[in-house]
Amino acid sequence: MAEADPIGVTVDAVLDWAWLNAAITAAGDRRTQALTPTASVEAGAHPGPGHADVSQPPSGRRREEARDESGLCDWGGPDPGTAQAYTVVPEEVESVEQTGSGGARTTGLPVPAWLGRPPPPAASVLPDRLELARLLRRLRHFGPAPDSVVLDEDATAKHAAFTDLIVPVLNPARERWFELALVVDGSASIGPWRRLLAEFTRLVGGHGTFRSVRTWTLDTESAGAAVLRTPFGTVSPNAAPVGPAGRRIVMVISDGVGPAWSDPRTSAMLASWAGQCPVVFLNLLPRRWWDRSRIPVTPVVFRGHGVGPGRRSSFRLRHTTRWLRPSERIAIPVIGLHPDGLRPGDAADAAAGRWSEFSRWTRMITDDRGREFANPAWVLDPRPSVRGAEPVVVPAEDERTPRARLAEFRAGASPAAVELLGKLAAAPISLATMRVVQSTVLEAEDPAFAAEVFLSGLLVESAERDEHERGEHAEYDLDESVRETLLTAMSRRSALEVYFRVAEFVHDRLGHAEFDFQDLLTAREPATVGLIGPRSRSLARVGATLLYRLGPDYQHRASRLEARAGGPLLRRRDLVHRWTLRMGDWIRARPIVLDDLILVQDTAGNLVGLDPLTGLARWPTVAGGSTRCAPVLTPGTVWTGTESGMVCRYDLAGGQAMSPPVEVGIGAVVALAPIGARDVLATTLDGGVALVGGADGRVRARPADGPGAPVGVCAREGWGAVLDRTGRARAWHLDRDPETPSWEVELSGAAHGAPMADDALVYVPLATRGITALRWDTGDIAWSTELAGGVVTAPEPAAGRVLAATSDGFVYALDGASGEVVWRSVDVPQPELRVTAVGALVHVAGAGGGIRTYDADTGRRLAEIRSDSGVFVAGGSYGQLVLAGLDGTVTVLEGPLVVD
């Protein structure tokens, strides 16, 4: 367009062209980056996320720039600006498909087909919403607004007709007269009613009856006066609910069981409210349980006087004729909501059903004819001189046995509450699971019956209760004798139905199932139960109880589940970055983590002892040259090897060289292995093997000095073994004859990873075969396990198992004695996939980036952390992760998982 008509090019056209060109260029760059093959990294191109740049030293600090005049690196401390972006993949996101035996992630609990589909949960637990809305319309009164006016058009027209002057005639505007102040008890016993109260608040707030609806919380949990709080938790003045104009209706909603209701200062606060505006107390308990409440109830008769803001009411005690004025006594109406024991009064109120007593109160507060209304009331004395003179009887401490409480509850509670308690014996108990049992098993979700169970005295705080779980998810428990009695009265089918419904709810809330109860119940050989978190521990404990009751065939399965329920606890937490430090060059070895020190060495030979808490260097040192092998420890000593064939040793406390470097071969030192308290076994690229140590750190013996290309070395007390790339393994009894191999085995298959060993076996990884275990004393093959893809990194012996990652992206756990596959999980195929065992957890990482964490017993993936480049992982105390990135950074994180 510019070439055809240069004069017609406008500024808007130029701006449109610039924006379009930038958008197309950015899209093309993204597409090019997405289509760039991995081989471009090897060719020297800039690597994308997930690839380590192996063509250039780490960015930000080159080897030459990092050294001072003495030749040491300039360690100024942690550099937060160089930190990688480590982020946790949410549990709901399945970034990698998980399949395979044992390692498959259970995303939900299989529910038996005979259970069928559960009924949908109740859309609302607020009973008779339409009836309540109709009753609220009785309170829709209008009155003159104190601060607004409206134009009276008719009066203005008449005035203009008579006076020939147009003067606007203004009248007070009319507005809704009443305001509502909801004061809701905040004690734990109100838990079953939370959802109902939230729906009640939403209904009255959006109904249009009240000019405004405000909410306060009354803290009655502790002894002493009740504390009034705003919805934000801040303390509010006691007079706040009344308001300045006296037009508010104060509705106090509680069960009256909190200790603060016995304090005279609490009753004095309510008396001051009732002296200025209408107050009503909505008791959530059934009427037959009002004697357990701390609110004394007296039968009275109310009568109103006047209308509007000057309205006052008086009362008299039932069966008396003397009317008491507010200056003498104050009576606060007490109305019930529980379906049992309602006393509607007359036919007009009886038609309101669950809201019959609420109906009588609305007629009483709006009556202008002086009629009398009989109703229970909380009678208070407003006079300060005698405030608190009438003591409130505090219920004595319950000393009954659990069985006696159960018998009394069965005799006095509603049938629905008794049935609910019986069902809860087959499930972990919380307010949330109560609702699940009501809606899916009993098909009648009513908080009134849950409140009866909650206040029965049979529930105690669970020993497994998580301190972070509050509200409806706080867990409770039954006494063992009570649970046994209730389960005895249930059929097996009914108990399993309740358990599966609650388990399905718990697992849906977690996003996955931490154990498979259906598998334990029906499988011939059930899968191993792995680590269990705090939210599933009580579920596992109840499941073990049900399995025990199924007979002797299930005893072993029940004991395994019970052991896990009482065993190590898996906790999840936020990922926290502590510090990051950049080394002078790439890092190609796993850090060594001690209680008070972290040792890291890069390929340039920089060896640094870091403080685990701050990341500050306690001591730095530079080895005799660049290195390709990982440092090793003996008591008080750090050993390193260089590419020039030298072995160096340093004092662990200060990093000083303990002796001059020792030459062990012509080629680079490939690997080191500690032997005993003072020696190491070293192997070099030219095939040399040397035993170094003693008091002077010299070469004590040369077991081999010949052709070969070793990939690693391993040792135990008195023995050492070397593995060549061709699959040849040799071992020496270093205490008897260190010069002659005790045995030599030629294995079929190349080797790229170092061997590992325990006291009995040497585990040899083969790049095309899998893992072969050789006996230390004879070199005989103890077992050999074929693993598709082969193993190119060192295996990890841990707790009687051998952990290994294959080149095709699978993680295996093999039995250390037999080589049988215990579990297998799918990981991310990438170069140099390595396995690190830390207690009950297994971390898997490679050169492509990311860390995946598995349960060491089952192979279930527990967490995943994204990273920009590959890392070496080491574990610290209490879930700490020490990550040595291939880009030269060292980072310490508080990991997302902790096993207590």
Disulfide bonds with the S-S distance in Angstrom:
none
